[in-house]
Amino acid sequence: MTDRNAIRRSRAEALVRTLDGFAETLGRAVSWASVLMVMLTLLVVVLRYVFDLGWIAMQESITYLHAALFMLGAAFTLKCNGHVRVDIFYQRWSGRGQALLDLLGVLFLLLPTCAFILWSGWDYVRVSWAIHEGSREAGGLPGVFVLKTLILLLPALLALQGLSSLLRSLLILSGAELEDNAEAPHG
C-alpha cells in the first residue's frame, strides 16, 4: 500500500471513529429522556388522580421528550445495528458480504430517505420557525417550532451515521481490519 493510500485509510478510519463517537455520545445523553419521561408520567398520574391537578405543559413535555428520544437517538440505534433488517440472510454472509450490503443499503435506501425527509420537511419547519409556533392548548409549551426542528435533525443525524457506515463498508471492502465498536444487534 502506498503512503497516499495509507493516509486516506487513516483519515477515513479517524472520521468513522469521530462520527461513531458523536452518535454514541448523543445517544447516551438522549437516553436519559426516557428516565425523565417515566418520572414525569408518574407525576402527571399522581397529580391527576390523587390531587385532581394537571398542567398541559407537563403533559406536552412528555411528548417533547418522547420525540427527542426517538428522533435524536435514531443515529445511535443505527450505529449499534439496532434497526430492522433481514438478519436471517445478513448474519450468514461474510464480513465483506455484510459490508457490501451495508454500503448498498446506505447508498440506495438510507441517504435517499434522509434527503426526502429533509426536502419535504424543510418548509414545514421553516414556517413553524417563522411564526414561532406554540402549543394550540392554553397553558401548553411555547416551543413547538423547536420540537419540529427534530424533523430535520433526524435525517441529518442519520445521514452522518450513514456516512460512517458507508466509510466503514468501503474500508472493509478494501481489506482494512477495523475494530468493530458497534454493539451486537438485539434479538
Secondary structure, DSSP 4 states (H G I P E B T S, - for coil): --HHHHHHHHHHHHHHHHHHHHHHHHHHHHTHHHHHHHHHHHHHHHHHHHH----HHHHHHHHHHHHHHHHHHHHHHHHTT-S---HHHHTTS-HHHHHHHHHHHIIIIIHHHHHHHHHHHHHHHHHHHHTT---SSTT--S-HHHHHHHHHHHHHHHHHHHHHHHHHHHHHHTT------SPPPP-
